Amino acid sequence: MADLPIIIVGAGMGGLTATLGLQRFGYKVVVLETAPELGEVGAGLTVTPNATHALNFLGVGDRVAEFADTPEGGGVKHYRTGEVLVATDRGDEIVKTYGARYYQIHRADMHQILTDAVLANDPDCIKLSHTVEKVTQTDTSITAHCKGGIAVEGDVLVGCDGLRSAVRANLIEEKAPRFTGQVAWRGLVPSDNLTKEMMTPSSAVTIGPGRIFTRYFVRHRKLVNYVAIAEKEDWREEGWAIPSTIEELLNEYQDFHESSRGIIEETPPNLLYKWALFDRDPVEQWTHGRATLLGDAAHPMLPFLGQGAAMAIEDGCVLGRAFGAEADPVAAMHRYEKARRPRANKMLLDSRAQGKNFQGQDPDSYDREKHRSAENPNIFGYNPATCEV
């Protein structure tokens, strides 16, 4: 119904990007967010050219450029020797080839940029402390039922509420997310404490048997964000704010080159966290009646391609364009899904495969050409602002 808003469940990267996309085409949006205040946990994220195109289209590209870092180069490094196995350009060559920049940015900065843009369009559109538990729908509307007896009625609804999406649970009968046998650590380190060798190239993933160590600059090279991922079956807790210890992480990476271990050693004790990685299989339908899914609620991404946030940003851009092209909101959601599901499901599976490639038992035989061919045209060459919708 034209007088009812579009409901977005979740004010993360995907939910805010979707809201911006819909607002760009004149839609009234209400965002239901569980948290009592806006903010984002985590540390760094990568914005590859495919996602930068979307951010430019949504009008926040200049703000992202203001806060983000652009690495001069990147690479895949050997865990034991520190040797660069694959060198990659992350600067001007990326722009020449794909028409947009490659950025790395603090997650909180990106979240704030998107929040500011959404609230500038509609200061009242985000409703905090609204935990959606159930979704019901009729032929003409859909209602999000929130904890505490709050009910919000809308024209259609988009679930952007993550891996354990309540919206998805209302739409799809399936098993709980599957533990991958992987545990991840994230840390933030002041860059003044690090040597040049530790940060050459300025963005890199170090690969070893059953483990990887990814690090890059954020906050204009004042901080280094890292994520360490190891195959580990004996710990399965979820969450972005579970403390870990430097001793524990060093023990997991005791055979890694000193350029990686040195970064771990310089981590402030209060800035090291860990979490277990969970996964879901691709599904063949996101849209059910007047509801659809977006981001990790639709296609939860493991971190091995660095495309989790990028895929959600792509989704939000294409969703807005689909609603701009289609007057019927249900038809618009199907148009969005048709445009996005094949690519997103492929990226989900490709990210799993890249994890196995990175964590193989013989880094000396790492397939350099496979890395280059998989990374660039297939990922960076997609433009969600101009793709067919």
C-alpha positions, 0 to 999 in steps of 0.5 A: 500500500502506497501510504505504508513504509518499507520496513528494513530490519537491521541497521547494519551496513546492508540495512543502511545501504538499502535504506539509502537506495530506497530513499534515493528513489523517494520511498518512505522507510522505517528501520527497526534496529535491536540495539538501544543506540546506533554504532558498530562493533568490529574494526576494519573492512575492505571496500573493493571497487564493486562496492565503491561503485554502489557508494558513489551511486548512493551519494556517500563516495566522497565521504568514504574517500575522506575517511578511508585508506587506499593501500598502495599495494597488496599481497599474499605472503608465506607464513614461514618466510614472509615472502610475497607469493602474489603481489597485487596493485591496490592503487591507481591501476585498480581505478584505471581497470575498474573505474573505482577505488579500493578502500580500507576503512574502520567499520565504525567510520563507514557505519557513521557515514551511512547513518548520517546520510540516512538520517539527513534524508529522514531524521526519524526513520531509525527505530532503536530497541526494536527487536523483531521476533515474528513477521506476519503478512496479508495480501496488502501489508506486512507486520513486524512484531517486536519484543515488548508487544510493538507491531510495525506495519509496512508495505513490504519488508527487507530482512537485513538482520544477519546470519541468525536472521529472525526474518529468515527464520520466519520465511525459510524452514532450515537447520541452524547455522553450521560451525565451520571449524574456524575461529577468528581473532581481530585486533587493532594496533597503533601503527607507530609501534610497528616496523616497515617490514611488518607493513610491507606491502601495506595490505596483505594476507599471510597464508599458512597450514590451517591459518591466515593472517590479514592486516591493513591500515585504517584511520589514515595509517594511525592504526593497523587492523588485523584478522587471524583465522585458524582451523580450530574445532574446540571453541564455538562461541559467537559474538564480536566482543569476546575478549582473547589474550595475546598469549593465546593468539601467539600460541596459535601462530608460533610458527609464523614469520616475525612480521606477523607475530610482531603485530600480534605482540604489539596489540593492546590487551583490551583490543583483541577479540575472537569469535567462531565462524558459522556458515549457511548453504545458499538458498534458492529463494529469498522473497516470500510474499511481501518479504525478502532478505539482504546481506548476511540474512540472505547469503552469509559470507565467510571472510576469505574473499573480504566481500561480506560488507561489499556484498551487502552494499551491492545488495542495497544499491540494487534493491533501490534501483529495482524499486526505482524501476518497478512500481509494484513493490512485490515485483520490485523485490523479485526483480532485486532477487533475480539480479542479485541471487546468482552472484551472491550465492556464487560469492558465498561458495567462492569464499568457502573455496578461497578459505581452503585455498589460503589454508592449504597444507602447502603454501609453497604451491599456492596457485598465484594465477588462480588468485589473480583470475578469481579476484579481479574480473569476477569480483571487482569487475561488477558494477551494482550501479549499472548492472541489469535490474 
